[in-house]
Amino acid sequence: MIIDPGARRVDGESVRIAKDVLCARATTKICLPDGLEEVTRALARRGGRRPVVVGDDRALLRVVTLLHRERTLATTPLAMVPVGPPAAVALASALGIPTDAVRAARTVIDGFDRRLDLLVDDSDGVVIGELSVPYGGAGAHPVDAAGPPGPARAGEAAWPADPAAPAADAGPTTGPGAAQAPELAPGRAAGDAAPGAERAAGADGETRAGADDGRVPRQRQGRESVADRPQPWWSPAARTAWTALTLLTTPVAGRAGAGGPPARRARPSLVRLRVEADGVLLADLDHPVERVSVATRPLFGGAPARPPDSAPRSRGLAEVVVYGHASGSPVRLGARAVTVSGPDFHYRADTVTAGPVRTRTWRLLPDAWSVTLPR
């Protein structure tokens, strides 16, 4: 059992359950690695034991990569007990591995080994499920596919939030969309009366809002008068009109569901990529595309999912999809090798973001590894 440190921190109870179930039914050796070197050492000393990964998708991908680089992946059946939030074990769920600790641990003992395809690039990186080119989402961290440096890839901590990023509820501080607070002239405080308020008396002698009514002082004691100081160049009415215009022209998420006009959608950015699949040119630099995805098996329902038992196997072909093609519809093709080239781009391989690169080739290895699934 190779127990990822992040699994012990995120869900120690599931880790304990997996240990109890496996130790009760099999001879088990427990490994608690603190880094990639210890994982490598544990795999090298496994003997005839079956490696069981206890952790999230990153932990599984790390073990698969190490075994592939040792050239022992094809002869080493793997098992997994997924531990982590649903988003962190989405790949394991797509493979068909139970996400419940008890069922997953029993599957390790009673399941069967299923051979799966694997994508391998020209830098010896692996892709279990799907890769996306390019990838530049917020918070993406380019890392090496062999095992991410830093505590997040070792399972010790999540990626830190960007300190330069504004808080989620913070609005713009400058520009037209910024919230405009009433501007104060130099020397005035927030509680001071507006200039000229002492002259805002009506004909009947009653003072209007902002005048000295005995409850709010017109001017704080010790401050000089500001009645003769210049006013801001805009008036309160102009500020109100500008704020209303900003609110009307700013897209609001979910306005369509509230009965308002549909929110504006950002136009997808296009990139210039040359895509070749088994020598067939699918896209070239003179026709920008949105993105390219390559999957080791067909995608059911637009998302990675375990194919039904009646679904045909990929027969050693990866599914290549080019979105935003010049033809107007996605282009799909089965291929054994895919080459993507163009200006510096990042790509997302399963849970790993890598790059920038100018060219990368992925080859499909049919039945390259096996994982234990429920019967």
Disulfide bonds with the S-S distance in Angstrom:
none
